[in-house]
């Protein structure tokens, strides 16, 4: 059911990306020349054991962190050449984020949180799109509430709505269900999947949970800073098997 | 536990830096005051000793001056090498405008010669004979005379004599000379000019080998018991005692402001520890989990505050030495006081360090108690970040309302009682109560005001503005304490400013409405035996430029059993040109046998209109009917007799004061020319125009304001440190939030702007509360202190305070803003 058009350029592309922390003797290489593309309109999961570099990869892909070597493109922009200011503007206009925890500003209501990226870039929200997103996540009665008045699952759904409402080229999700119980987690994941299937959104998700990964169209496995394998149309079992192979 | 505390302290040292700075400055103020006064005291002592060391023994006049015969007797005492008498008397110096200089006549004095010459000739040389004089250097500066200039000085009879200035003399600290200025002559010329023949003092130089004590005994025997004979040591003490320098009151005055600074510092400390403990909830809980008791947690916080307080106070004492010395240098250059070298007694340390320590620990008490309430289970929960804790407690509202009501009540009571000192003190109490009320209610006030003050930035600056507004309201208690610290300084500054402006406008309005005189002629103070000559008044009356020449005569009498000055005025102008505010009765009833009283006298005499007051003069006692009671600022005698009654009682006499009112349409230039022409032959008469009087008052008030503003500046600086501190700590607390915003696309600049706007909102609120409170208190204080006060509002200055507070607030956000913008997004998001 993926709407990937064969031959179309990927939404996000990493070429030979090297990332090191520290310098000299103490340098730790987190990414060893990673090359990977993420298709437009696809839901991709990045998996790997702790310390495999999956979060680092995501931070670099999203322009939150710099790389030492290689190039990363989001759409037609090579983000590895941009200044901090240009990166900020790119994030604001073309990238959406969902984090594991602390996704919302405590001082703003749910609605204000959802609209924040649009307001930061000075765009007027498309009201119909906003309504559609809000109704899909089922949070309309909660729009005037502050994060402290919402449950963890509700907070995360607000974060999803925030990421979607600006129609970014790609949404990066970092362990979006890591802090949620399994029911709330399933809700969030279904929502992410339907946003890809029905709205054509591109999502890249980092997770260590095989169940979460099974919601994706494709799973990319990372180990010690290298891409080792990938899996299409995963199920929880096939992901688990792949992981087992990865660790052995 | 102590180890844990100290380890924690090391880890949080950076966060405590700004707090420590607040304490350091507060203690620095206290210590600096002591260093300043110690240095001043030592400087004076040294100078008096140096001055007195030139003489071996001195004979001082007590009630009577010392006659020439005594000087001769002292000279004849064996062991006396030299003895010289010191003459002092009035010798009014004429300024370059040809009129006697200053409010009081200049002092004429004889200059000692040879080894006994006590004063330093700074430029030129001592006078050597007739026609020569030296000028005391301060008065030379004020009048503009230099060495070689020709000056004129009036003698006892008012005749002007010409002298050449041969030198400038530095007399050191001498209250009389400092106040009046002095011209020095040779002894015979001094005697001739002042008409004085007795000496104030005889200075004796002993022959080599004669001890001061032995000489003193011999000289005392020769001088007799009617004079005091002292050694040079005793003379130094006498000089110090009579110098009129009250170093202790200077210290008290400064310390009052130091207390304000410390109070502000206490607020900053309280806030810091509260924030730190909120941030360390998990740490505290972990300590409890692993077995720390509540008491241990409590002590650990207190120990932390004690260490910070001790270090900061010690540093403050050292800073104070610098501050005090700097202030001493300013004092010296400003007033010709002796340039003392730095003198540090143990006092700054003995007082400053314990005070700083106590303030710090006491301010940390409440936060420490809050720390004990953290349950162990909090360690397991996700860190709640400085969560908004409910609404202002009911207790707080009640306390605030009660304090506010009490403050207003006392203020109303003060306003309804008769103006004077007691109601003024009541206003101060009311101010303190109101302020405490505002502190109690400040979370509510800040919340309400932030909506108003923050509205424009939220509109203008988009998302950063709105976030700033939301942030300023997220923790009302914290914002309130930060704000109140600034409010303290702004309130006091505004209060002084409003009060001083009101004093000025009260004086202005009384000059304009009630006493529209253009010139005030008077004799120099302390020169009452030389009133304004009748001829001079006659010349003034002959001038067509004036519509009114009003003579005021005064004399001493016994009124209702008390010695009082009574007076009269050229009566036809009363109520026509001079219109004092009448509270009861009528001015036209002032006829022979009647009296007009000022309210401040009527009260003491228990007199009311229609009643009588007994006035005893040399001509006997008369019971005068009270025609009217006047109030407010007045330039008339408080006990105003009918003119004919006055002349009958005291005989015809020249007036002590004359008021001139120019005819309408006469320019200032021509009226001034007329005054100068009429008084050309009377240089001793002082002429002040209404503009002069206004100017003098303005200058004096401005000086008071500058002094007060300078002393309050430190309290305001400390409160700004408090703003920077709160923001810095908030930035630490909101690291992840900032990172999220940056990830979502807020630029670094946007983040910095957000913090600047938050600081702007906080400081504007603080300034606004301060301005409103200060204006109200200033007005109430002046209404309570002054009769028929006219309230003034220094709008320019108040706007300036608000603008300065806003700018300073934004400046305080610079460092925290940079810090927030610099932090890496990835690391911050990962951080706990």
Interface residues (C-beta under 8 A of the other chain):
Chain A: X59 X62 X64 X65 X84 X85 X88 X89 X91 X92 X93 X97 X99 X101 X102 X103 X105 X106 X107 X108 X116 X117 X119 X120 X121 X122 X148 X162
Chain B: X382 X385 X387 X462 X463 X467 X470 X471 X473 X474 X736 X737 X740 X741 X742 X743 X744 X745 X746 X747 X748 X750 X824 X825 X826 X829
